[in-house]
């Protein structure tokens, strides 16, 4: 199964999940995306910039502790889940849902996508 297929499967399998994207935190770029509706590049750029800034801040706060792997952001219109690889800190899966009820499922599935991507690369 390709990365694109895994992203499609994750989005389709979680009620309320409208977008799942795999990307690079160092460049803040989405590399593969599955979206229920067309997603403008500007929105993807904003989501990935938010992920990069959030992990950078979390890393500064964590200092000598283990790096943070998951972040959640609540906006007035959606819930954003950011899960980064602990093996390759540049890899991240970003997911957008409707409610906080989806956070646990989105996080678990994003981790599986990252694990699968690391095993196949």
N, C-alpha and C positions, 0 to 999 in steps of 0.2 A: 504494500500500500504506500502510495507517495505521500509526501508531506501535505500537499494540497488536499488529497483525499482525507487525511487525518483531521485537518482543519475543518473541512466540510462536515465530516462525521461528528466532530465535537459540537459545532454550531447547530446542526440539525437535531442533535440528540439532547439538547438542553432547552427546555421551554423558556422563552424570553431572551435567549442569547442571540443577539443580532449580528455580532461580528467577532471573528477570531483571527488573529494575525500573528505570524512568526516574523521576528526581525532581529536587528542588530542594535544593541544599546549604544555602542561606541559611535555609530553614525546616525542613530535615531531614525533608521530606515525600516519600513515594512518590506520584507522580502517576499512573503506569500500571504494572501489574505482570502478569507471566506466571509462574505457579507450577504445578509438577507436582501439588501437593497444596494444600489450603487453607492459607494462611499467615496466622496471627494478626497483627493490627495491631501488637501489642507487638513481635513479631519484626521486622517491617518498620521500626518506629520505632528499634529497637536497631541494625539494620543501617545505616540512614541516619545515625543519631547517630555511629556508628563511622566512617562515611565523612567526615562533616563534621569530626569531631575529628582524623582522620588527615590530611586536607588542610590543616587549620589548622596542625597541628604541622609538616607538611612545608614549608608556606609560610614559617613562622618560621625554620626551619633553612636554607632556600634563600636567604633574605634578598634579595639583589639579583640572584640567578640567575633563570633562566627558571622559571616556576611548574611544579610537578610535575603531570603529567596522569594518572598511573596509580599506584594503590596496591594491594598485595596483603596480605591478612591470613590467616594460617593459624590455625584454631581446632582444638580436639580433634576436632570433628565435621565440619568443612567447610573449604573454601577460598573466600575472598571476594575478588572482583576489583572495584575501584572505578575507573572511568574518567570523568574530567570533561572537559568541553569547554574548550579553550584559548581559544575565542572568547567564550563566555559561562560564566564560572567557576561560576555557580550550577547549571548543568545537569550531571547525573551519571547514569551507568548503573552499577548495581550488579548483579553476577552471583554466584551461589553454586554451587559445584561440589563434586565429591567428592575430586579429587586435583589435585596440582600440574601434572599432564600437560595439564590443560585451560586453564591460565592464558593461554598465547599465543593460543589460538583465541578464548577469551572476550574478551580485550583487543582483538584485531583486529575482532571483530564488534561490540563495544560502540562502538568508534571509528566504524565505518561507520554505526551507528544515530545517533550524535550528528551526523555529517556530513550524513546524510539529513535529520535534523530541522532542522538549520540552513538547509539549502537550501530546504526547504518552508515555512519560517516567514518 
